[in-house]
Amino acid sequence: MRITSKGQVTIPIEVRQKAGLLPDTEVEFVVRGNTVILKKAQKTPRRGRRLLTIMRGKASKRLGTDEIMALTRGN
């Protein structure tokens, strides 16, 4: 197996299946001496939850439902 110029490798399907690495699985790398271990990441919040956490408190104004609807409808 060879690493591409972008640092990418293909994990053989047999290895992915044994490790339960499905598409979009978050993984992490652990370095121990000169050995690198690839493992499933600890459970992380789903994308939507992460976005809400990041965005919480970022609005500069408080708008009511009618005001938001008027903005989205272009009125």
C-alpha positions as CSV (number, residue, x, y, z in Angstrom):
1,M,0.0,0.0,0.0
2,R,1.3,3.4,-0.8
3,I,0.3,6.9,0.6
4,T,-0.7,9.4,-2.1
5,S,0.7,12.9,-2.3
6,K,-2.4,14.1,-0.4
7,G,-1.6,11.7,2.5
8,Q,-4.5,9.3,1.6
9,V,-4.6,5.5,1.7
10,T,-7.2,3.0,0.8
11,I,-8.3,0.7,3.6
12,P,-9.0,-2.7,2.2
13,I,-12.6,-3.8,2.4
14,E,-11.8,-6.8,4.6
15,V,-10.2,-4.5,7.2
16,R,-13.0,-2.0,7.1
17,Q,-15.6,-4.8,7.6
18,K,-13.7,-6.4,10.5
19,A,-13.3,-3.0,12.2
20,G,-16.8,-1.8,11.4
21,L,-15.6,1.2,9.5
22,L,-18.6,2.3,7.5
23,P,-18.8,5.4,5.2
24,D,-18.7,8.6,7.3
25,T,-17.3,6.8,10.4
26,E,-15.2,9.2,12.4
27,V,-11.7,7.8,13.1
28,E,-8.7,8.9,15.1
29,F,-5.0,8.2,14.9
30,V,-2.9,7.1,17.9
31,V,0.9,7.3,17.6
32,R,2.9,4.9,19.8
33,G,6.6,5.1,19.1
34,N,6.9,4.5,15.3
35,T,3.5,2.7,15.1
36,V,0.3,4.5,14.0
37,I,-3.0,3.0,15.1
38,L,-6.3,3.9,13.3
39,K,-9.4,3.4,15.4
40,K,-13.0,4.5,15.6
41,A,-13.3,7.8,17.3
42,Q,-15.2,8.0,20.6
43,K,-18.9,8.9,20.1
44,T,-19.1,12.5,19.0
45,P,-22.2,14.7,18.7
46,R,-24.0,14.4,15.4
47,R,-23.4,17.1,12.8
48,G,-26.6,18.9,13.6
49,R,-26.0,19.0,17.3
50,R,-22.4,20.3,16.7
51,L,-23.7,23.1,14.4
52,L,-26.3,24.1,17.0
53,T,-23.7,24.2,19.7
54,I,-21.4,26.4,17.5
55,M,-24.2,28.7,16.4
56,R,-25.9,29.1,19.9
57,G,-25.7,32.8,21.0
58,K,-24.3,34.1,17.7
59,A,-27.4,36.0,16.6
60,S,-27.2,39.7,16.9
61,K,-30.9,40.4,17.2
62,R,-33.9,38.6,18.7
63,L,-36.6,38.2,16.1
64,G,-40.1,36.9,16.5
65,T,-41.6,34.2,14.3
66,D,-43.5,36.8,12.2
67,E,-40.4,38.8,11.6
68,I,-38.4,35.7,10.6
69,M,-41.1,34.7,8.2
70,A,-41.3,38.1,6.6
71,L,-37.5,38.0,6.1
72,T,-37.6,34.5,4.4
73,R,-40.5,35.6,2.2
74,G,-38.9,38.8,1.1
75,N,-41.7,41.0,2.5
